[in-house]
Amino acid sequence: MIYMTGTLEDLVLLAKNSRKTSEKLLAQFKPFIASVIQKRLGKYLEYGVDDELSVGLIAFNEAIHSYDISRGKF
């Protein structure tokens, strides 16, 4: 995987306007999203098996597309 570089805010602003960039950002943050959800639930989860991970990806995607730089950092 090729990681995107730049500040998170810059990457999110790019992802808001590009489906391809949005997909790359989601892929880059999948391990982080899984880690946060697994720690919160206290159990191991697997993509493609556990719905909680899908919900986490949807929430992250919604956060990307609703981000407003004037309201603070991402």
N, C-alpha and C positions, 0 to 999 in steps of 0.2 A: 504494500500500500504506500502510495506517495502522500505524505502529510502536507497539508496546506499550512503556510506560514503567514505570520502577521498577527496583529492584535486580534483578540476574540471579537471585539466590536467591529473591526474592519471586515473580518471573515463573515460575520453575521449580516452586515450590510450588503456584502456581495451576494450572499446566499439568498437574501430576500428577493433579488432580481434575477436569479439564475437557478433553475431546477437542478442542473448538473452540479453546481457549486453547493447547493443545499444538500444533495445526496452525498457528496464527498464529506461535507461537514458532519452529517449524521453518522456516516461510516467511521469517521475519525473519532467521534465521541461515543460510539457504541460501548466500548469497554468501560468508560466512565459511567455512563447511564446504568449499565448492568451492575457495576460495583455499588453505586448509590442505592439502587433498589434492593439488591441482595442484603446490604447492611441494614437497611430499614426493615426488611421483612425477616431477617435472621435466617435465611435459607438460600441454598444454591438454586439458581434459575438458569434456564437454557433457552436461547433464541430459537424460535420455531416451535417451542413446546409450551412455554409459559406466557400467558396473556399479559402478565404484569410488565414484561419487557416491551411488548408491543405498545402498551399504554404509555410507557416511558418515552419511547421513540416518538409517538404522536404528540405528547406534551412538549418534548424538545423542539419538534418541528413547528408546533404552534407558537412556541416562544420565539423562535427565529423570525417567523413571519409577522408577529405582532410587535416586535421590538421597535421602540421609538427612542432614538439616541437622546432626545431632549429630556427624557424622563430618568436618565441615569445610565450607569454601566450595565452591560449584559451579565 
